[in-house]
Amino acid sequence: MKYVPPIIAFLALLFVMALPQQRVQGAGDMVETIPQKPDAPVAVTSTPTPIVTATAVPNSTPTPPPNPQLACLRINFEVSGDVAQAGTYEVREVGGRSLASWSAQAGWQDSGWIRNLEISFDAVHVRVIFHPTDGSPNVTMSIYNPAPGTEYGWVARGMCHAVEVGWP
Protein backbone atom coordinates (compact mmCIF):
# COMPACT_ATOMS: atom_id res chain seq x y z
CA MET A 1 0.00 0.00 0.00
CA LYS A 2 1.11 3.55 -0.74
CA TYR A 3 1.95 5.99 2.07
CA VAL A 4 -0.57 8.84 2.44
CA PRO A 5 0.69 11.90 4.36
CA PRO A 6 -1.45 12.65 7.43
CA ILE A 7 -2.39 16.14 6.23
CA ILE A 8 -4.02 14.73 3.09
CA ALA A 9 -5.95 12.18 5.13
CA PHE A 10 -7.14 14.98 7.47
CA LEU A 11 -8.27 17.19 4.56
CA ALA A 12 -10.13 14.26 2.96
CA LEU A 13 -11.97 13.66 6.24
CA LEU A 14 -12.96 17.33 6.49
CA PHE A 15 -14.22 17.25 2.90
CA VAL A 16 -16.43 14.19 3.58
CA MET A 17 -17.85 15.80 6.73
CA ALA A 18 -18.66 18.98 4.81
CA LEU A 19 -20.80 17.14 2.24
CA PRO A 20 -24.56 17.75 2.57
CA GLN A 21 -26.32 15.09 4.61
CA GLN A 22 -29.37 13.27 3.23
CA ARG A 23 -32.02 11.62 5.31
CA VAL A 24 -32.12 7.85 4.97
CA GLN A 25 -35.60 6.56 4.28
CA GLY A 26 -36.47 3.65 6.54
CA ALA A 27 -39.37 1.23 6.74
CA GLY A 28 -41.22 3.55 9.16
CA ASP A 29 -41.14 6.36 6.58
CA MET A 30 -42.60 4.03 3.94
CA VAL A 31 -45.61 3.28 6.13
CA GLU A 32 -46.43 7.03 6.27
CA THR A 33 -46.71 7.16 2.46
CA ILE A 34 -49.29 4.33 2.26
CA PRO A 35 -52.83 5.68 1.88
CA GLN A 36 -54.88 5.10 5.01
CA LYS A 37 -57.65 2.61 4.29
CA PRO A 38 -58.87 0.96 7.46
CA ASP A 39 -60.26 -2.11 5.64
CA ALA A 40 -57.20 -2.73 3.45
CA PRO A 41 -54.99 -5.57 4.64
CA VAL A 42 -51.34 -4.81 5.10
CA ALA A 43 -49.10 -7.28 3.28
CA VAL A 44 -46.14 -8.59 5.21
CA THR A 45 -43.50 -10.55 3.41
CA SER A 46 -40.49 -12.38 4.74
CA THR A 47 -37.87 -14.68 3.41
CA PRO A 48 -38.31 -18.14 4.90
CA THR A 49 -35.34 -19.62 6.72
CA PRO A 50 -34.65 -23.16 5.61
CA ILE A 51 -34.94 -25.72 8.38
CA VAL A 52 -32.37 -28.47 8.24
CA THR A 53 -33.77 -31.81 9.32
CA ALA A 54 -32.01 -35.12 9.63
CA THR A 55 -33.35 -37.70 7.24
CA ALA A 56 -32.55 -41.37 7.14
CA VAL A 57 -31.13 -42.83 3.97
CA PRO A 58 -33.58 -45.46 2.76
CA ASN A 59 -32.46 -49.06 2.92
CA SER A 60 -29.36 -48.34 4.99
CA THR A 61 -28.61 -50.55 7.94
CA PRO A 62 -26.07 -49.18 10.40
CA THR A 63 -23.20 -51.51 11.17
CA PRO A 64 -22.86 -52.07 14.90
CA PRO A 65 -19.41 -51.39 16.29
CA PRO A 66 -17.29 -54.47 16.88
CA ASN A 67 -17.63 -56.03 20.28
CA PRO A 68 -14.24 -55.52 21.94
CA GLN A 69 -14.69 -58.83 23.78
CA LEU A 70 -14.92 -60.92 20.57
CA ALA A 71 -12.24 -61.95 18.09
CA CYS A 72 -12.20 -62.51 14.34
CA LEU A 73 -9.93 -64.65 12.16
CA ARG A 74 -9.49 -66.19 8.76
CA ILE A 75 -7.54 -69.20 7.61
CA ASN A 76 -5.41 -68.24 4.64
CA PHE A 77 -2.95 -70.05 2.32
CA GLU A 78 -1.74 -66.89 0.55
CA VAL A 79 1.68 -66.52 2.21
CA SER A 80 2.59 -70.21 1.87
CA GLY A 81 1.50 -70.39 -1.76
CA ASP A 82 -0.33 -73.65 -1.00
CA VAL A 83 -4.04 -74.36 -1.47
CA ALA A 84 -6.59 -76.20 0.61
CA GLN A 85 -7.44 -79.85 0.19
CA ALA A 86 -11.04 -80.95 0.62
CA GLY A 87 -11.82 -81.26 4.32
CA THR A 88 -12.37 -79.31 7.49
CA TYR A 89 -9.82 -76.93 8.99
CA GLU A 90 -10.27 -76.47 12.73
CA VAL A 91 -8.73 -73.58 14.70
CA ARG A 92 -7.97 -74.58 18.30
CA GLU A 93 -6.48 -72.68 21.20
CA VAL A 94 -3.19 -74.30 22.23
CA GLY A 95 -4.97 -75.53 25.37
CA GLY A 96 -7.27 -77.62 23.12
CA ARG A 97 -10.44 -75.48 23.06
CA SER A 98 -12.00 -75.37 19.57
CA LEU A 99 -12.64 -71.82 18.26
CA ALA A 100 -13.78 -72.19 14.66
CA SER A 101 -13.84 -74.49 11.66
CA TRP A 102 -13.88 -74.09 7.89
CA SER A 103 -15.09 -76.69 5.41
CA ALA A 104 -13.01 -76.19 2.28
CA GLN A 105 -13.05 -77.54 -1.24
CA ALA A 106 -9.82 -78.54 -2.99
CA GLY A 107 -8.00 -75.50 -4.39
CA TRP A 108 -9.51 -72.86 -2.09
CA GLN A 109 -7.09 -70.38 -0.50
CA ASP A 110 -9.07 -68.42 2.10
CA SER A 111 -11.86 -69.09 4.56
CA GLY A 112 -13.12 -65.52 4.62
CA TRP A 113 -13.58 -63.78 7.96
CA ILE A 114 -14.94 -65.92 10.78
CA ARG A 115 -16.37 -63.43 13.27
CA ASN A 116 -17.70 -63.25 16.83
CA LEU A 117 -15.29 -65.73 18.36
CA GLU A 118 -15.11 -65.97 22.13
CA ILE A 119 -11.56 -66.67 23.22
CA SER A 120 -10.29 -67.65 26.67
CA PHE A 121 -7.99 -64.64 27.25
CA ASP A 122 -7.33 -61.22 25.67
CA ALA A 123 -5.06 -63.01 23.17
CA VAL A 124 -4.46 -66.70 22.59
CA HIS A 125 -2.09 -68.92 20.63
CA VAL A 126 -3.79 -71.21 18.11
CA ARG A 127 -3.17 -74.25 15.94
CA VAL A 128 -4.96 -75.21 12.74
CA ILE A 129 -5.79 -78.90 12.39
CA PHE A 130 -6.84 -80.35 9.02
CA HIS A 131 -9.46 -83.14 9.11
CA PRO A 132 -9.50 -84.81 5.66
CA THR A 133 -12.76 -86.09 4.19
CA ASP A 134 -11.18 -89.39 3.06
CA GLY A 135 -10.54 -90.64 6.61
CA SER A 136 -6.74 -90.17 6.52
CA PRO A 137 -5.02 -88.99 9.71
CA ASN A 138 -5.43 -85.38 10.83
CA VAL A 139 -2.65 -82.93 9.91
CA THR A 140 -1.41 -80.02 12.04
CA MET A 141 -0.83 -77.18 9.58
CA SER A 142 2.35 -75.08 9.55
CA ILE A 143 1.79 -71.45 10.63
CA TYR A 144 3.52 -68.90 8.39
CA ASN A 145 2.88 -65.85 10.61
CA PRO A 146 3.45 -67.22 14.12
CA ALA A 147 3.37 -65.23 17.34
CA PRO A 148 6.91 -64.06 18.18
CA GLY A 149 9.08 -66.80 19.62
CA THR A 150 6.50 -69.57 18.97
CA GLU A 151 5.31 -71.90 16.24
CA TYR A 152 1.67 -70.99 16.91
CA GLY A 153 -0.69 -68.55 15.29
CA TRP A 154 -2.50 -65.99 17.43
CA VAL A 155 -5.92 -64.39 17.82
CA ALA A 156 -6.81 -61.37 19.98
CA ARG A 157 -10.01 -59.78 21.25
CA GLY A 158 -11.31 -56.77 19.38
CA MET A 159 -9.44 -57.43 16.14
CA CYS A 160 -9.44 -59.54 12.99
CA HIS A 161 -6.31 -61.49 12.16
CA ALA A 162 -5.35 -63.84 9.33
CA VAL A 163 -3.80 -67.13 10.38
CA GLU A 164 -1.50 -67.94 7.46
CA VAL A 165 -1.15 -71.70 6.99
CA GLY A 166 0.62 -74.15 4.70
CA TRP A 167 1.27 -77.85 4.39
CA PRO A 168 4.04 -79.21 6.66
Sequence and secondary structure as in RCSB ss.txt:
>XXXX:A:sequence
MKYVPPIIAFLALLFVMALPQQRVQGAGDMVETIPQKPDAPVAVTSTPTPIVTATAVPNSTPTPPPNPQLACLRI
NFEVSGDVAQAGTYEVREVGGRSLASWSAQAGWQDSGWIRNLEISFDAVHVRVIFHPTDGSPNVTMSIYNPAPGT
EYGWVARGMCHAVEVGWP
>XXXX:A:secstr
     HHHHHHHHHHHHHS       HHHHHHHS   TTS                 TT        TT EEEEE
E TTTT    SEEEEEEETTS EEEEEEE TT  B   EEEE  SSSEEEEEEEEEETTS   EE EESS  TTS
SSEEEETT EEEEEEE  
